[in-house]
């Protein structure tokens, strides 16, 4: 698919804006004029939530910061067959501190489970497994309580 110069300029403008929010001011382009951006933030941390019956985490949060110490987060969640994910990146919501990023990520993880609970009501295909989701939410709420109290 070919991209018009106008579309390329809009994309580049958006990326430059996101880069600057996180203190990445050394903007470079490739030979075709596309803005390049780092794949990783600094001090990236992941907190995983593993249920009793899992060997691998399917629910986690990730936080990281830019050069200017602005933080952001991403979440990965599963409620059975349903789920979603997005890693911490320059395109994420900005937070002033690591703790703020962790708190917001934990809240978003709970919201994602609550959304799937409502969305999958009456589902018999296993997209939302209540006992599994409740177990993960309890663990998330415990950490949230520890951080905020």
N, C-alpha and C positions, 0 to 999 in steps of 0.2 A: 504494500500500500504506500503510495507516494504522499508525502506531507507537503502542504503548501508552505511558502515562506511565512505567511501570516500565522499559520498554526505553530510553526517552529518558533516564531517570535513570542507567541503567547505562552508556549510551554517553557521557553527559556526564561521569560519574565517571571513566571510562577516559581521556577526552580531557584532563581537568583534571590527572590524574596524569601523563600524558605531557608536557603543557605544562610542568608544574612541574619535571620531570626536566631540562628544557633551559632553565630560568630564566625562562620566560614566566609571570609571576605576576599580570599584569593581565588577569584572566579576564572576558570579556564574553559576553553571550548575545544572540541575535536576538529579534525580537518574539514568536516562538513558544517561546522558552526553550531553544533549542539553543545549545550552547557554540560560539563562534567561535574559530578558531585561525589563526595565520599560515600562509600557503601556502609561505613560504620561510624557510629557516634563514639564518644569516649566513655570509659568506665561503665560499659554495658554490664548489667546484672540481670540474671533470670531467677525468678522464684517459681518453683514447680509445686503443683498440688497433685498428689498421687492418692487415689482411693485404695482401699484395702485389697481390692481384687486386681489392681493394675501392677504391671512391672515397669511400665513406661508412662510418663506424664502426658496427659492430653489436655491439661489445663495449666496455664502458666501466665505470668506477667513478665515483662521485660522493661527495664528503664535504662536510660543512657543520657549523656549530656553533650552539648556542643562545646566549642572552644571558649565561649563566653559564660560557661557554667549555667546555661539555660537547659533544663531537663525536659524530657518527654518520655512517653511510655507506649507500650503495645501489649495486646493480650492475645492469647490463644485459648480457645475453649471448646469443650465437647460435652454434650448432654446425653450422649448415647450415639445415635446416628447423625445428629445435627451438630453443627459447630461452625467455627470460623476463626480466622486469625489475621493479625497484622503486627508486624514487628515495630519496635521503636525506630523512628526515622525522622529526617528533617521535615517530613510532611505531617508529623503528629502535632498534637496539642502541646503548647509550651507550659512549663511549670517552673516556678522560681527555685524550688529545692528538690532534692532527691526524695525526701519524705512526702512532699506534695505529689510528686509523680507516682510514688508507690501507692499512696492513698487513692488517687484518682484511678489508677489501673485496677486496684482491688475492687473499687466501686463499679467500674465498668464490667469486670468479670462477673460480679453478682448480677448486674443488670442484664447481661447476656444470658445468664441461666434463667432469670425471671422471664425474659422475653420468650425464650424457647419453651418454657413451661406453658405460657399462654398460647403461643403459636401452635404447639403440638398437642393441645388438649384433645383427648379422644383418639390420638394416633396409636395404632396397634402395631406399627412397624419398628418401634424401638428408637425413634428419633429423640424422644425425651424419656429418660428413665429416672423416675422421681427419687428413688433411694440413692442412686449414684449422684445426681445433681445436689441433693440435700447434703450428702456427705462432703462434697467439694465446697459447697457454700458455707458449711459449718467451719471448715478449716480456714477458708478465706476470712470469714467474720472473726475468728479467733485472732488471726494476725492483725486484722484491722483494729480490733479492740486493743491489742498490745501496743500498737503504734500510736493510737489516739488517746490512750489513757496513761 
